[in-house]
């Protein structure tokens, strides 16, 4: 088992057999505060349960991040 530290935004198990299209819609989203002017780069890596990068074999993959600006109300 791989015990290295990593940041995980979302994790799920596909509910279809290999070769079928996976459509995953996260529920119960939690928005956490971040300082957007401090973010200048984001990298996304899709891995298996062992942390090994997946070979998507040329298939398209769409990932959407939902970043929202919030205002401090005093």
Phi, psi and omega in degrees: 000146183265115183255018180288152179285137177207159177262123179242123178274319183205143180221140178204164174250128179300145180252022177231162179287158177305139180097346179263154180292132177261123174239115183238125178241106181298144176246164177055052180295142177239122178265124181252148180290135174223158177260103188295329181286355176265348180265117177240358179197141174228140177235136178241131177234129179262121185234165173273186184293348178258006179083007180274132182297136182280144172267110183276359175053041177080001179287149177285146178224130178243126176233131180242129174259139180249095178256128183235142175275132176240156181244138177285123178252118182256000000 
